[in-house]
Amino acid sequence: MTCDNLTPVTILLETLVLCSEKAADIARLIRTQYALFPTLIQHKSHKESGTDFAADVMTLADVLIQQSIRHDIGKEFPSFGGSVYGEENSVFRAAQSGENVQLTIPQTLDELQSILSHVLEDQQSLAGALAELILSPLSHFRLRSAVLEHLVSISQLDVSAQLDLTKFAVWVDPIDGTAEYVKGNKCDVSSEETRAPSLDVVSPHVFRYRISGTLDNVTVLIGLFDRTSRLPVLGVINQPFFPRVAASLGDSQSSGRLFWGSTLGGSYLSSNCLPSSAPSITKCFPDWSLQKLSSSSDSMTDVGKLRVACSSSDFDCLERILKDCTPPVDDDLPPELVFVSCAGAGFKLLCLILCQLDIYLLLKKPRCQVILLDLRRHQFLPNRILISGIHVHRMRFFVH
């Protein structure tokens, strides 16, 4: 498929889409092992997690998905397999024996089943099913309902560009939203109570909307980045458990959805994400994946809303400051600020891309920068706020 490391953009994008769907299948299969699943979770040390949190977990799905993506990309583009990086290492500890097993992906089914058997021990049938799934050719996933429409749109792209793969690398977050994956709570979209809860009033112009984490928040993230600039140029987000129809948890044929986007060549390409020029401030959430705000709520009528996603812990840090906000004295009122605290960085970014949110705010505590945002001037808030180490994502707008 390649010549002198030059690869058509469409071929690479198609490969990443198919890799994400295989990853989604692995995530779904492992999550259906209800009795066994608690043994397929292990805690990472603070050093391993690389996060600000004292505790972090990974599952067998995290490791197998990352290794599977690395294997398939290396198979499609032999000179590129070593340029696939990710959050996890390739070692997983067997629950019963405590043995650390190196989960490499060999070429034969028997070899892979043997490796998986060391982790799963007496679960030979699951080891066989996972081995067969991981070594399935990517073409096996072409006709999936979550994939087919994207492959059609990719094939119709008017893009003739070819990439020198030596200038790029791939980053994988195999399971973003691991805590929600472990909990395994499903979103009941048929429940009006789930879709339209009330808001917490923080101040006259600030509200908080809490969304409980579910499997909906789980995403598989695959991104191609430029080695020189370190900026992402191509990406795929897969939601393995998004219920396209009334699907069971393990029904891979009818659950899940995915999105792709590209900034290669200075053009913003995507099959179903709204363009960056689309209006971002609206009066309600347009999709139940963020659970619609109550249309009857007095606080959600007539005035435009600026919807800001953040984690619950970040909002707790901001709450004291936000309560001290006072309305401006002039008549030109800014939009009300609705903080949406929900799980999963990939999920929040996806909702931002889909214009279900306007800003993704992330407080990075180790960074000691102090930034003064004149939020009144920009009509983000009716006051000035001094915040340490603030990162704001607004469409493709980044402040740090």
Secondary structure, DSSP 8 states (H G I E B T S, - for coil): --BTTEEEHHHHHHHHHHHHHHHHHHHHHHHT-TTTGGGGEEEE-HHHH-SSSS-EEEEHHHHHHHHHHHHHHHHHSTTTGGGEEESS-SEEE-TTT--EEE----SSHHHHHHHHHHHHTT-HHHHHHHHHHHTS-GGGGTT-HHHHHHHHHHHT-----EEEGGGEEEEEEEEESHHHHHH-----TT-HHHHS---EEEETTEEEEE----GGG-EEEEEEEETTT--EEEEEEEEEEEESSS--TT-TTTEEEEEEEE-GGG--EESSS--TTS----SS-SSGGG----TT-GGGSSS-EEEEEE-HHHHHHHHHHHHT----SSS----EEEEEE-S-HHHHHHHHHTTS-SEEEEE-TT---EEEE-TTTTTSSSS-EEEESEEEEETTEEE-
